[in-house]
């Protein structure tokens, strides 16, 4: 039986990568599980293994105030996964550490 250092929570939340390695990027993704030390997510582009990564997980994008977590870590693993259909592009399952984070609160567009 596999034993983990921290408990993982299966959560599917929208995620966006804002930095991969030294490059500023804007890539969308979706989390599959989250723990206190890392995150597993899918995205269409493979980031640099071992490189730094910055990503934002949207916890609450509805309501009067959106809440997100901006995370910094490094890419541990990237596995190519088969597309769900022929029309879908290739996706990658990414494992990244969660070394630093900060909560980001933004006003919803309707409230401004």
BELLIN-V158425 format. One record per residue. N is the residue number from 1. RES is the residue in one small letter. PHI is phi in whole degrees, 0 to 359 (none if undefined). Layout:
n->N res->RES phi->PHI
n->N res->RES phi->PHI
//
This chain:
n->1 res->x phi->none
n->2 res->x phi->283
n->3 res->x phi->243
n->4 res->x phi->251
n->5 res->x phi->287
n->6 res->x phi->231
n->7 res->x phi->286
n->8 res->x phi->258
n->9 res->x phi->243
n->10 res->x phi->283
n->11 res->x phi->225
n->12 res->x phi->253
n->13 res->x phi->235
n->14 res->x phi->296
n->15 res->x phi->223
n->16 res->x phi->227
n->17 res->x phi->271
n->18 res->x phi->253
n->19 res->x phi->211
n->20 res->x phi->229
n->21 res->x phi->67
n->22 res->x phi->269
n->23 res->x phi->270
n->24 res->x phi->276
n->25 res->x phi->222
n->26 res->x phi->224
n->27 res->x phi->234
n->28 res->x phi->269
n->29 res->x phi->203
n->30 res->x phi->216
n->31 res->x phi->289
n->32 res->x phi->247
n->33 res->x phi->205
n->34 res->x phi->223
n->35 res->x phi->227
n->36 res->x phi->289
n->37 res->x phi->246
n->38 res->x phi->183
n->39 res->x phi->216
n->40 res->x phi->244
n->41 res->x phi->211
n->42 res->x phi->249
n->43 res->x phi->203
n->44 res->x phi->274
n->45 res->x phi->238
n->46 res->x phi->276
n->47 res->x phi->280
n->48 res->x phi->291
n->49 res->x phi->297
n->50 res->x phi->79
n->51 res->x phi->277
n->52 res->x phi->291
n->53 res->x phi->217
n->54 res->x phi->236
n->55 res->x phi->218
n->56 res->x phi->240
n->57 res->x phi->258
n->58 res->x phi->274
n->59 res->x phi->276
n->60 res->x phi->212
n->61 res->x phi->259
n->62 res->x phi->249
n->63 res->x phi->96
n->64 res->x phi->290
n->65 res->x phi->219
n->66 res->x phi->287
n->67 res->x phi->232
n->68 res->x phi->226
n->69 res->x phi->240
n->70 res->x phi->268
n->71 res->x phi->241
n->72 res->x phi->236
n->73 res->x phi->193
n->74 res->x phi->221
n->75 res->x phi->279
n->76 res->x phi->264
n->77 res->x phi->207
n->78 res->x phi->219
n->79 res->x phi->245
n->80 res->x phi->287
n->81 res->x phi->240
n->82 res->x phi->291
n->83 res->x phi->292
n->84 res->x phi->292
n->85 res->x phi->215
n->86 res->x phi->296
n->87 res->x phi->281
n->88 res->x phi->279
n->89 res->x phi->281
n->90 res->x phi->289
n->91 res->x phi->242
n->92 res->x phi->236
n->93 res->x phi->262
n->94 res->x phi->249
n->95 res->x phi->250
n->96 res->x phi->226
n->97 res->x phi->283
n->98 res->x phi->238
n->99 res->x phi->268
n->100 res->x phi->219
n->101 res->x phi->207
n->102 res->x phi->213
n->103 res->x phi->281
n->104 res->x phi->236
n->105 res->x phi->246
n->106 res->x phi->233
n->107 res->x phi->287
n->108 res->x phi->293
n->109 res->x phi->303
n->110 res->x phi->291
n->111 res->x phi->278
n->112 res->x phi->277
//
